[in-house]
């Protein structure tokens, strides 16, 4: 392990596997220990990139990426000195930092501004790993990239503003901006996601409180699948200056609970939570309070139209639901309850 100390952050290397580092192209992944970020790191490494991982937790990086030769930089992404150092020599920059909903207003814009400053110049490609919130309530289903972005919710407006910040930097020639919108994540270590809450609860209880009608189908993407599709797009040279949808599979709450129950050999039951009940729960639970304005995503179908991606890039990989949930449960058991909400 090679350690280089900076005033407010640490740069070191884990698992020096003897590869040719200096001749490799470099990519920087902010949030590289997160649900999507860790798999983006693995895909880039598999593609022959020298990967620089930027995250808050050194311990989490060492655990989740223990078998990958990466350069690690820890510190505060709001610090422009950190982001400039992190982007040095990189041709690709990924923003996959995730925050709990309660921290969005405080942190999303300062972090986005800091990352754009760090990545500015030298024609870098800046990939924003994003959600469907910026679309708002859909006028059509499936929802294509041409759908208006007119969010009514606080979180949707935050997401849209971040996209506009990237578009402005792209228009000024600071970066080559790429916006990629995903449905809900699930998979090993995809914490701070709805499916992670469901899986964690199922391991402890037999009764699950499900937001919205159980029979409504929603879209979920298995994070290793999403990372593969994302990296293929980022390396294609076809993505700059555009927004892209990368979707997963449609599945109902009933199907998800049945699948989890069969794997755990447990008779799970689901109780649908209507909006009024969610609002009442929000009086006592700040996280539930943040979910109220997003209820539209749980009461009706919302599916991404990925025709644009598939025409230009080919099919998006899709792991069968039972296999994906099996791997998610295995990771949850291996890591224990401390994995949740980290």
HELIX and SHEET records of a PDB file:
HELIX    1   1 UNK A   37  UNK A   46  1                                  10    
HELIX    2   2 UNK A   58  UNK A   64  1                                   7    
HELIX    3   3 UNK A   80  UNK A   87  1                                   8    
HELIX    4   4 UNK A  101  UNK A  103  5                                   3    
HELIX    5   5 UNK A  104  UNK A  119  1                                  16    
HELIX    6   6 UNK A  133  UNK A  135  5                                   3    
HELIX    7   7 UNK A  154  UNK A  171  1                                  18    
HELIX    8   8 UNK A  194  UNK A  204  1                                  11    
HELIX    9   9 UNK A  223  UNK A  236  1                                  14    
HELIX   10  10 UNK A  253  UNK A  264  1                                  12    
HELIX   11  11 UNK A  275  UNK A  282  1                                   8    
HELIX   12  12 UNK A  286  UNK A  291  1                                   6    
HELIX   13  13 UNK A  292  UNK A  294  5                                   3    
HELIX   14  14 UNK A  296  UNK A  299  1                                   4    
HELIX   15  15 UNK A  307  UNK A  313  1                                   7    
HELIX   16  16 UNK A  321  UNK A  335  1                                  15    
HELIX   17  17 UNK A  337  UNK A  339  5                                   3    
SHEET    1   A 9 UNK A   3  UNK A   5  0                                        
SHEET    2   A 9 UNK A  10  UNK A  14 -1                                        
SHEET    3   A 9 UNK A  70  UNK A  74 -1                                        
SHEET    4   A 9 UNK A  50  UNK A  55  1                                        
SHEET    5   A 9 UNK A  26  UNK A  30  1                                        
SHEET    6   A 9 UNK A  90  UNK A  95  1                                        
SHEET    7   A 9 UNK A 125  UNK A 130  1                                        
SHEET    8   A 9 UNK A 176  UNK A 182  1                                        
SHEET    9   A 9 UNK A 242  UNK A 246  1                                        
SHEET    1   B 3 UNK A 184  UNK A 186  0                                        
SHEET    2   B 3 UNK A 217  UNK A 222  1                                        
SHEET    3   B 3 UNK A 249  UNK A 252 -1                                        
SHEET    1   C 2 UNK A 207  UNK A 211  0                                        
SHEET    2   C 2 UNK A 269  UNK A 273  1                                        
END                                                                             
